[in-house]
Amino acid sequence: MNIVVSIKQVPGTTKVAINPATNTLIRAGVEAIINPFDMYAIEEAIRLREKFGGKVTCITMGPPQAEEALKSAIAMGADDGILISDRAFAGSDTLATSYTLAMGIKKFGQFDIILTGKQAMDGDTAQVGPGIAQWLNIPFIAWVKKIEDVKEDAKTIRVERMMDDGYEVLEGPLPILLSVVKEINEPRTESLRGKMKAKNFKATVLSAKDIEADPDFIGLRGSPTIVNRVFVPVRSGKKELVEGATVEEKVSKVVASLRESKLVN
């Protein structure tokens, strides 16, 4: 079984600075880590390999230093890593990013399952996973909390997906893309053998030319989302405690206060 895990390198702190000219994060001097949600995807991929055999390949898009994220995945137990890196990808939004990753996965070759974390903690859009599935024209299931069974001969998979009031059991054909939640497992720590392997690991690096990317779909040119301004909201105004015997009474008081302030009609 060939399993691909799409991961992202993100700032390891909430104290980040924004470049006022480009409205992008200033990453210089900021610790970078694997997106925490992606750790659960890596762990689940390793568990699937341990159960069914095969290979786990992690793929990421980013600058050259993003190879460190792949090394961390190797230390956990992944078999291989692919870094998609090119200055042409700079400024990519979620649409351009999902296209780029999908093209990289196509270059990877045959795969059965693609795993991602539920979202990236820096953007919180949860759009890249389903975007990859759309570009690859394969099924997608979000919020997966358990993989119940995989039938390789029948090319099907059965999973449990979290819902607000419980969970659903869904079955789909392979290949498929699943975004997993943290309830699915507990990520393992890096082993000594894994760390030794990661120390000498060199990722396969693919450029825009290597993945045969259409220039109209990558970087700023392929990103319909435009960030006009990024700023930290200024906290102002006073706080008011609303009391009441029932929820209805409290809501009525809040609505009355908003109407008095002319914030609602």
N, C-alpha and C positions, 0 to 999 in steps of 0.2 A: 504494500500500500504506500503510495506517495502522498505525503502530507505537506502542504505549504502553509507557513504561518507568516502573516503580514504583520510586522511590528514597526514601531516608531520610536525614535529617540526624542525625548522631551526634556525641558529644563527640570533639574532636580530640586527646584525651590520655587516658592511663590513670589519671591522678590526679583522680578525681572524688569528690565528697562525697555522702552520702546523708542526706536529710531523715528524722530518726528518727520524726517524727510520721506521715509519709505513706509512708515506705519507697520514695521516688522519688528520682531523681537531682536534685541541685541544679545547674541549668544556668546560673545567673547567673554571669557572669564567666568562663565556660568557652568556649574556642574551639570552634566547630562546623564540621564538614566533611560532605561527601557520604560516606556509607558507602563505604569503599574498594571493596568487592565490587560495588557498583552502578555504578562507573565502567566496568567491563567490559560491563555491560548497555547503558549509554549508547553506548559505542563501537560495539558490535555493531549497535545500532539505526541509528546513522548510516551504517554500512557497508551495511546492507540498503537504506536509502534511496538511497544513492549507486548501488547496483546496480539496484534495481527502481523507484526513484522513490517518491513519496508524501510522508509527513509523520511526524515524530518528535515525540511529545508526552510530556513527563515529568510525573508526578503524585506528589505527596507529601502526607502528613498530618502536621500539626504546628502549633506556634504561629506567629504572624505572621513571626517571624524565619526560619522555614524557607524563606521565599521566596529567601533567599540561596543555598540549595542549588539551587533552580531556575535562578537566575541563572548559577551555575557550569555547569550543564548546557547552558544557552543559549550560553555562551561556548565550550563544546566543539563545538557545532554542532547542538544540538537546535532544533526549530522553535518549540515553544510549551511552556508549563508551567501546571499546575493545582495550586493549593494548597487542600487541604481543611482548614479551620481553624474551630474552634468550641470554646468552653469545655466544651460538652457531651461532647466526646471525651476529656476529661481522665481519666486512669486506665485507658485501654483496654489490655487484654491483646492477645495475638496474634489471638484469635478476633474480638474487637470491631474491631481494626485492619483485619483482612482484610475484614470486612464493610463497614466504612466506605470503604475503597479500592475495593472492588467496586462499591459504589453510586455512587461518584464516576466510575468508568470507564463505568458504564452511562449516566450523564449525559453523558459525553463523546460517545457515539454509536457509530458503526460502527468496528470495529477488526479487524485481521487477526492481529496477534501482540502479546502482552504479554511483556515481558522484565523479569526481576528479577535481582539478584545472588543468589548461592547462600544468603546469610544476612546478617544485620546483625551488625557486630562488637561492638555493645554488648549484644545479647541472645543471639546465637548459637543461636537456636531453629530457624531455617530453616522456620518454620511459616507465615509470612504469604503467601509465594508460592503454595503449594498451597491455602491457605485462600481466596485470591482466586479461584483456578480453580474451587474447589468452589462458592463462592457464585454464580459466573457460569455454572456447569454447562458448563465447557469442559475439554478434555484438558489434562494437565500432564505435562511431562517435566523431571526434575531433572538437575543435574550435566552440562549440555550443554557440550561442549568444542569443537564445530564445527557450523555449519549448512552442510550439504552442498548443499542445493538447495531452492528454493521454486518450486512450480508454481502460479502465480496462477490459471490457467485451470481447473486441476483442484482448486484449493483444498487443496493438500497441502504438507507440509514434511518434509524428511528431515534428521535430525541424528545426530551421534555423541555418545553419553553415556558419561562416564567410569565405569569399574567398578574394583573392587579389583585385578582381574587383567587389565585391558585396557579395551576399550570395546565398546559395543553400537551398532548402526546401527538407528535407529527411524524410522518414518514415521507421521505423524499428520495429521488434518484441520485446516484452519483454520476458525475462529479457535482459537488455542492459547496456552497460557502456558508459557514456558521460563525456568528459572532457570539461569544460566550460571556457569561457573567461570573463574578467572583465566587458565587455559590457552587460552582461546578467542581472545584478542587482546592487543594492547598499547594501552591508552588513549592517545589523542592529547593534546597539550597545548592549552591555550586559545589561539586565534589572536587577533591584534589586532582583526580585524574582528569576531570573536565577542565579545570583551571590550567593544567599542563597542556592539554590539547588546544585550548583557546589561546595560550601564549604564543604558539607557533602558527596560529590560524591566519590565513590570508583569504579574504573574501573575493569572490568573483565580482568584478566591477563592470557594470554595463552602462554605456553612454546612451544618449538619445539616438545616435546612429545605430548602435548595437541592437537596440530593441525595435528599430525601424518605426520610431514615433513620428506621427504627423505633426509638423511644427505648429499647425493651427490648433492643436489640442493640448499643448504643454506650456508650462510657464505662464507668464502674464498674458500672453497672446491667447492661450486656451482657457483663461480663467474669467468667466462672466461676473464673478463676485469681485466688487471693487471696494476696498476699505478707504473711505474718505478721511476718517479721523479716529484715532484711538486715544482715550483719556481715562483717568481715574475719576469716578463720580465723586462730587463734593457732597459730603454729608451736611445737611442744614435742616433747620426747623426744630421744633420741640417734640418731645415724646408725650403721649397722653395715654393713661391706663383706662381702658374701657371695662367697666364692671356691670354685672347684671346677673339675675337669678337663672336665666336660661340663655341658650345660644341665640334664640330668636331676638331676645331683648338686646343682647350685645350687638347683633347685626344691625338692628334698627337704630341703635345709638351711633354706630359707625357711619351708616348711610346718612343719618341726619347731620352728622358733623361734616361729611363730605359735601353735602348739599349746601350747608352754611358757608363752606369755603369755596363754593361754586366750582368744585372739581367734578361733580356729576350733576345731571339734571334732576 
